[in-house]
Amino acid sequence: MFDADYKVAAVRSAGYETVLRHSHSFVEIVFVKSGEAFHNIGGAKVPIAKGDLFIVATDEEHDIRPICDEKDFLIINVLCDKSVCGGVTFPPSTQIFNAERLLYESLVDKICAEYASDAPSEEILLRYVHSLLHLVGAETLSQKRKSGGRGGKRQSANYYISKATDFIHENYMRPIRLKDIAAAVPVYPDYLQKIFRDNRQTGVVEYLIHYRMEQSSKYLLETGYTVEKISELVGIPDVKNFYSTFKRYFHQLTPG
């Protein structure tokens, strides 16, 4: 997988090229440029989406299964020999990093550009790889601090749920759907739905509707807006649908 003269390589994989199951002894740093997929490794099935980064530094067999249109899925693989990684402790292959997504993408792009240049410098490539690994290390420490030393799985779910609810609170007035909310997190919609039900005992769309109804009741109590105006303000421009939803939530025939 490596050029004879280099210990770092960069490979772009699009569509279903990523589907093949494989294992390796080198380090594989994967950045998702676009689309959504599941990363299957060991017994885990990890949802990944645009902006996510993860590292496979074990010899476990793994594969990536896109769950979007083939043309929409693209990943960048940065491959390097473990001997050049400075003895770092690698995170679990199931751990996803995305808090520094802009910096991750910038460094990955620089690695790709350098590797594709006419005379790539191994020293430059290694410096970029080390910067990438240091960012991952910093995010790992940050995640541990936020979770107070507890297991990362619960913290990860809470993190995604918090991002989803923040997006809903900021955008409930628009005609948003489950896939829009999931894309803003970003995670696969089915995964977001699952962790919502596991942790909030409700679905994502149900939470959105409930929040819209809460806001509509505030408008009814605190303003003189018409029902038509309020339905627009809470993202339900179809007044008939608004009446029906209001009745279902408040057991009242009409608002007001």
Phi, psi and chi 1 to 4 in degrees:
 res  aa     phi    psi   chi1   chi2   chi3   chi4
   1 MET       -  -16.2  -65.9  -71.7  -70.2      -
   2 PHE  -106.0  146.6  -67.0  109.3      -      -
   3 ASP   -64.0  143.6 -174.0  -69.7      -      -
   4 ALA   -57.9  -28.4      -      -      -      -
   5 ASP   -97.2   -3.0  -63.5  -36.0      -      -
   6 TYR  -132.7  149.6  -63.2   94.6      -      -
   7 LYS  -106.6   10.1  -68.2 -170.8  175.6 -179.1
   8 VAL  -134.0  138.2  176.4      -      -      -
   9 ALA  -140.1  156.5      -      -      -      -
  10 ALA  -129.6  128.1      -      -      -      -
  11 VAL  -129.9  132.1 -179.8      -      -      -
  12 ARG   -97.3  130.2  -62.3  168.3   67.1   90.6
  13 SER  -124.6  126.0  -61.3      -      -      -
  14 ALA  -117.2  151.4      -      -      -      -
  15 GLY    57.3 -135.9      -      -      -      -
  16 TYR   -88.4    9.7  -64.5  106.9      -      -
  17 GLU   -60.7  -24.2  -66.8  175.3   12.7      -
  18 THR   -84.3   -2.1   57.4      -      -      -
  19 VAL   -77.8  -22.4   79.4      -      -      -
  20 LEU   -65.8  133.8  -61.1  177.6      -      -
  21 ARG   -79.9  136.1 -163.5  158.5 -176.5   82.1
  22 HIS  -156.7  169.8   63.7  -76.1      -      -
  23 SER  -141.3  163.3   63.1      -      -      -
  24 HIS  -163.2  163.3   46.9   73.7      -      -
  25 SER   -99.4  -10.5   59.1      -      -      -
  26 PHE   -88.8  174.8   53.6   81.8      -      -
  27 VAL   -90.4  131.2  177.2      -      -      -
  28 GLU  -118.9  114.7 -179.1  179.3    7.3      -
  29 ILE  -101.6  121.1  -56.7  171.0      -      -
  30 VAL  -113.5  126.7 -178.0      -      -      -
  31 PHE  -118.9  129.1 -179.3   78.6      -      -
  32 VAL   -87.8  111.2 -176.6      -      -      -
  33 LYS   -76.5  -39.9  -92.3  -74.4 -167.4  179.2
  34 SER  -161.0  156.2   62.4      -      -      -
  35 GLY    89.9 -173.8      -      -      -      -
  36 GLU  -135.1  153.1  -62.1  172.1  -41.6      -
  37 ALA  -163.7  175.9      -      -      -      -
  38 PHE  -113.5  134.2  -80.4  113.4      -      -
  39 HIS   -97.8  114.9  177.7 -141.1      -      -
  40 ASN  -100.7  116.5  -57.3  -56.0      -      -
  41 ILE  -145.6  130.4 -176.0  162.3      -      -
  42 GLY    61.1 -130.7      -      -      -      -
  43 GLY   -99.0    7.8      -      -      -      -
  44 ALA   -95.8  147.9      -      -      -      -
  45 LYS  -125.9  100.0 -172.8  175.3 -175.6  179.0
  46 VAL  -104.1  121.8 -175.8      -      -      -
  47 PRO   -71.6  135.6   25.4  -32.2      -      -
  48 ILE  -131.4  152.3   55.8  174.2      -      -
  49 ALA  -152.0  173.6      -      -      -      -
  50 LYS   -46.6  130.5  178.0 -178.8  178.5 -179.8
  51 GLY    94.2   -9.7      -      -      -      -
  52 ASP   -83.0  149.5  -74.5  -11.7      -      -
  53 LEU  -135.3  140.2  179.7  142.0      -      -
  54 PHE  -146.5  164.5   60.9   91.9      -      -
  55 ILE  -127.0  130.9  -60.3  174.9      -      -
  56 VAL  -111.1  108.5  179.2      -      -      -
  57 ALA  -122.2   22.2      -      -      -      -
  58 THR  -118.9  177.7   66.1      -      -      -
  59 ASP   -98.8   20.0   57.9    0.8      -      -
  60 GLU   -67.1  141.6  -64.8  174.7  -82.4      -
  61 GLU   -70.7  140.4  -76.4 -163.8  -13.0      -
  62 HIS  -154.9  163.4   66.1  113.5      -      -
  63 ASP  -154.1  166.4   61.8   68.7      -      -
  64 ILE  -122.3  129.0  -63.9  175.5      -      -
  65 ARG  -114.3  105.4  -59.2  -86.9  173.9  170.8
  66 PRO   -60.4  143.5  -22.2   34.6      -      -
  67 ILE  -125.7   29.7   48.0  176.0      -      -
  68 CYS  -135.5  179.8   59.7      -      -      -
  69 ASP   -57.6  139.4  -71.8  -18.1      -      -
  70 GLU   -54.0  -41.5 -178.7  175.6    2.2      -
  71 LYS   -66.8  -17.3   62.1 -178.7  176.3   57.3
  72 ASP   -93.2   -5.2  -64.8  -29.1      -      -
  73 PHE  -105.1  125.6 -170.5   69.6      -      -
  74 LEU  -147.6  131.3  173.4   64.3      -      -
  75 ILE  -127.3  156.9   61.8  173.2      -      -
  76 ILE  -114.1  125.9  -54.3  -63.8      -      -
  77 ASN  -104.1  120.0  -58.9   83.2      -      -
  78 VAL  -101.9  117.2  176.5      -      -      -
  79 LEU  -109.6  134.0  -44.9  173.1      -      -
  80 CYS  -150.4  153.4   56.0      -      -      -
  81 ASP   -73.1  138.1 -167.5  -73.5      -      -
  82 LYS   -59.4  -25.9  -71.3 -178.4 -179.2  178.9
  83 SER   -66.5  -17.7   65.4      -      -      -
  84 VAL  -102.2    6.2  -58.1      -      -      -
  85 CYS   -92.7    4.9  -67.2      -      -      -
  86 GLY    71.2   24.8      -      -      -      -
  87 GLY    67.8   25.8      -      -      -      -
  88 VAL   -70.1  156.2  -59.5      -      -      -
  89 THR   -90.0  116.6  -60.2      -      -      -
  90 PHE   -81.0  144.1  -65.3  104.4      -      -
  91 PRO   -72.8  166.0   29.3  -35.9      -      -
  92 PRO   -59.2  148.1  -21.6   32.1      -      -
  93 SER   -66.8  -16.2  -57.2      -      -      -
  94 THR   -89.0   -6.6   53.5      -      -      -
  95 GLN   -82.6  130.0 -170.5  168.4   -4.9      -
  96 ILE  -105.0  137.0  -57.7  -61.2      -      -
  97 PHE  -117.4  131.9  -60.4   90.6      -      -
  98 ASN  -153.9   -0.4   53.4   29.5      -      -
  99 ALA   -62.7  -31.2      -      -      -      -
 100 GLU  -109.4   39.5  -57.4  -71.2  -10.9      -
 101 ARG   -58.1  -35.9   68.2 -173.8   64.5  177.3
 102 LEU   -67.4  -39.8  -64.3  178.8      -      -
 103 LEU   -70.1  -39.9  -68.3  175.3      -      -
 104 TYR   -58.2  -49.0  -69.6  142.6      -      -
 105 GLU   -64.5  -39.5 -175.9  164.3   22.9      -
 106 SER   -61.5  -45.2  175.3      -      -      -
 107 LEU   -67.9  -40.9  -78.6  168.2      -      -
 108 VAL   -62.3  -41.7  168.1      -      -      -
 109 ASP   -62.8  -38.5  -74.3  -14.9      -      -
 110 LYS   -66.8  -39.2  -72.4  176.8  178.5  177.6
 111 ILE   -63.0  -44.1  -69.1  169.8      -      -
 112 CYS   -61.6  -44.1  -72.1      -      -      -
 113 ALA   -65.6  -42.4      -      -      -      -
 114 GLU   -66.8  -43.3 -178.2   63.5   28.4      -
 115 TYR   -65.2  -31.3 -173.9   71.6      -      -
 116 ALA   -87.7   -4.6      -      -      -      -
 117 SER   -70.7  166.6   66.1      -      -      -
 118 ASP   -63.9  -35.4  -67.5  -24.1      -      -
 119 ALA  -135.3   74.5      -      -      -      -
 120 PRO   -62.5  141.1   20.6  -31.1      -      -
 121 SER   -98.7  121.3  163.6      -      -      -
 122 GLU   -64.3  -34.3 -175.5  169.5   80.3      -
 123 GLU   -62.9  -43.1 -178.6  179.6   -2.8      -
 124 ILE   -65.1  -44.0  -68.4  175.2      -      -
 125 LEU   -58.6  -43.7  -71.8  169.0      -      -
 126 LEU   -66.0  -38.4  -70.1  175.2      -      -
 127 ARG   -63.3  -41.6  -74.4  179.6 -178.0  -89.0
 128 TYR   -64.1  -43.0  -73.9  148.4      -      -
 129 VAL   -62.7  -43.6  167.1      -      -      -
 130 HIS   -62.9  -39.2  -68.9  160.5      -      -
 131 SER   -62.2  -40.9  -65.5      -      -      -
 132 LEU   -63.1  -45.2 -159.6   53.5      -      -
 133 LEU   -66.2  -35.9  -67.4  173.4      -      -
 134 HIS   -65.8  -37.9  -73.0  153.6      -      -
 135 LEU   -63.1  -43.9  -90.3  178.1      -      -
 136 VAL   -61.4  -42.5  167.6      -      -      -
 137 GLY   -61.6  -40.5      -      -      -      -
 138 ALA   -65.6  -41.0      -      -      -      -
 139 GLU   -68.4  -34.4 -171.6  174.8  -13.0      -
 140 THR   -60.8  -46.2  -60.6      -      -      -
 141 LEU   -63.8  -39.1  -68.7  173.9      -      -
 142 SER   -64.1  -41.8  178.1      -      -      -
 143 GLN   -63.9  -41.0  -72.0  179.7    4.2      -
 144 LYS   -63.9  -40.8  -73.5 -178.8  179.2  178.1
 145 ARG   -64.4  -43.1 -178.0  175.1   60.8 -171.4
 146 LYS   -65.9  -33.7  -72.4  177.8 -178.4  177.4
 147 SER   -85.8   -4.8   65.0      -      -      -
 148 GLY    64.4   27.5      -      -      -      -
 149 GLY    88.1    1.0      -      -      -      -
 150 ARG   -81.4  171.3  -66.5  171.1  -64.9 -175.9
 151 GLY   -58.2  143.0      -      -      -      -
 152 GLY   -71.8  -22.4      -      -      -      -
 153 LYS   -63.0  -46.9 -172.6  173.9 -179.0 -179.4
 154 ARG   -65.1  -44.3  179.1   74.5  178.0 -177.6
 155 GLN   -60.5  -41.2  171.3   64.2   19.6      -
 156 SER   -61.5  -43.4  176.7      -      -      -
 157 ALA   -62.9  -45.7      -      -      -      -
 158 ASN   -62.7  -36.6  -72.8  -24.6      -      -
 159 TYR   -63.3  -47.3  170.4   77.5      -      -
 160 TYR   -65.7  -40.6  -69.0  138.8      -      -
 161 ILE   -64.2  -42.3  -69.7  169.5      -      -
 162 SER   -61.4  -42.8  177.0      -      -      -
 163 LYS   -65.3  -37.9  -69.2 -160.6   69.5  175.8
 164 ALA   -66.3  -44.9      -      -      -      -
 165 THR   -68.0  -36.9   54.9      -      -      -
 166 ASP   -60.1  -43.0  -74.4  -11.6      -      -
 167 PHE   -63.7  -41.9 -179.2   80.9      -      -
 168 ILE   -62.7  -45.3  -71.8  170.8      -      -
 169 HIS   -63.0  -31.8  -64.1  170.8      -      -
 170 GLU   -88.0  -16.4  -65.8  169.4    4.2      -
 171 ASN  -131.3   10.5  -64.0  -84.1      -      -
 172 TYR   -59.3  -23.5   71.9   90.9      -      -
 173 MET   -76.4   -7.9   68.4  -66.8  -62.0      -
 174 ARG  -101.7  160.2  -58.5 -166.7  -63.5  111.4
 175 PRO   -77.3   68.6   29.5  -35.9      -      -
 176 ILE   -87.1  154.6   54.2  175.7      -      -
 177 ARG  -123.7  174.3  -63.6  164.5  -65.9  177.7
 178 LEU   -55.5  -44.3  171.8   60.1      -      -
 179 LYS   -65.9  -29.5   70.3  175.9 -173.9  177.4
 180 ASP   -69.2  -41.6  -58.5  -44.7      -      -
 181 ILE   -65.8  -44.5  -59.8  166.7      -      -
 182 ALA   -63.7  -38.6      -      -      -      -
 183 ALA   -65.5  -30.0      -      -      -      -
 184 ALA   -76.9  -17.1      -      -      -      -
 185 VAL   -74.4  -50.7  173.9      -      -      -
 186 PRO  -103.9  136.4   33.6  -28.0      -      -
 187 VAL  -144.1  170.2  -68.4      -      -      -
 188 TYR   -69.3  137.1 -177.1   53.4      -      -
 189 PRO   -52.4  -43.5  -29.9   36.9      -      -
 190 ASP   -63.3  -36.6  -76.5   -7.6      -      -
 191 TYR   -68.2  -42.7  176.7   70.0      -      -
 192 LEU   -61.7  -41.9 -177.3   62.2      -      -
 193 GLN   -60.8  -41.9 -174.6   80.0  -58.8      -
 194 LYS   -63.9  -50.4  179.5 -176.7 -176.6  -56.6
 195 ILE   -69.6  -27.7   61.9  175.3      -      -
 196 PHE   -63.8  -48.2 -122.2   86.8      -      -
 197 ARG   -66.8  -37.5  -69.2 -164.1 -177.9  -78.8
 198 ASP   -67.8  -35.6  -71.1  -13.3      -      -
 199 ASN  -105.6  -24.9  -68.0  -88.1      -      -
 200 ARG  -115.4   -5.1  -67.8  -66.5 -175.5   93.3
 201 GLN    55.6   33.0  -71.2   72.7   54.5      -
 202 THR  -155.5  162.2 -172.2      -      -      -
 203 GLY   -86.6  167.8      -      -      -      -
 204 VAL   -65.0  -48.4  179.7      -      -      -
 205 VAL   -65.6  -38.1  173.8      -      -      -
 206 GLU   -61.9  -39.4  -72.0   87.2  -15.3      -
 207 TYR   -63.8  -42.9  179.2   88.2      -      -
 208 LEU   -58.9  -47.1  167.9   63.1      -      -
 209 ILE   -64.3  -43.3  -65.3  171.5      -      -
 210 HIS   -59.9  -42.2 -178.9   77.6      -      -
 211 TYR   -65.3  -40.2 -171.0   76.8      -      -
 212 ARG   -61.2  -40.1  -78.0  171.8  166.8  165.3
 213 MET   -67.6  -37.2  -70.2  -59.8   98.8      -
 214 GLU   -59.9  -44.0  -76.6 -174.3  -15.8      -
 215 GLN   -68.0  -38.0  -60.2  -49.3  -57.0      -
 216 SER   -64.8  -37.3   68.3      -      -      -
 217 SER   -66.3  -35.5   65.6      -      -      -
 218 LYS   -65.0  -43.8  -71.2 -179.1 -178.6  178.9
 219 TYR   -60.4  -41.0  -79.0  124.0      -      -
 220 LEU   -64.0  -38.1  -74.8  165.9      -      -
 221 LEU   -81.1  -31.7  -67.9  171.3      -      -
 222 GLU  -108.5   -6.7  -60.6  172.3    5.4      -
 223 THR  -133.7  171.8   74.4      -      -      -
 224 GLY  -105.1   21.4      -      -      -      -
 225 TYR   -64.8  150.1  -68.0  153.3      -      -
 226 THR   -73.5  162.9   63.6      -      -      -
 227 VAL   -61.2  -38.8  172.5      -      -      -
 228 GLU   -60.2  -43.7  -71.1   78.0    7.6      -
 229 LYS   -65.1  -43.8  176.8   66.5  173.5  177.5
 230 ILE   -64.3  -40.5  -67.9  172.0      -      -
 231 SER   -61.2  -36.7   68.0      -      -      -
 232 GLU   -67.6  -42.5  -70.9 -178.8    6.8      -
 233 LEU   -65.5  -25.8  -70.6  172.6      -      -
 234 VAL  -103.7   14.3  -62.3      -      -      -
 235 GLY    82.0   19.3      -      -      -      -
 236 ILE  -125.3   77.0  -50.0  176.8      -      -
 237 PRO   -66.4  -19.9   23.0  -32.6      -      -
 238 ASP   -80.4  106.2 -176.2  -27.8      -      -
 239 VAL   -61.9  -38.1  177.9      -      -      -
 240 LYS   -60.9  -42.0 -175.7  177.5  178.8  179.9
 241 ASN   -65.2  -38.9 -175.9   20.6      -      -
 242 PHE   -62.2  -46.3  176.5   77.9      -      -
 243 TYR   -58.6  -45.1  -87.1  108.3      -      -
 244 SER   -62.9  -44.0  174.2      -      -      -
 245 THR   -66.4  -41.4  -54.1      -      -      -
 246 PHE   -61.1  -44.0 -169.3   92.6      -      -
 247 LYS   -63.0  -40.7  179.4 -178.4  177.2 -179.0
 248 ARG   -65.0  -36.4 -173.1  168.0   75.6 -108.0
 249 TYR   -85.3  -36.9  -89.8   79.5      -      -
 250 PHE  -109.7    1.0  -62.7  110.7      -      -
 251 HIS    52.8   38.2  -52.3  -70.3      -      -
 252 GLN  -129.1  134.5 -176.1  173.9  -31.4      -
 253 LEU   -60.8  -45.0 -173.8   58.5      -      -
 254 THR  -136.7  151.9   59.1      -      -      -
 255 PRO   -65.9  151.6  -15.8   30.0      -      -
 256 GLY   110.9      -      -      -      -      -
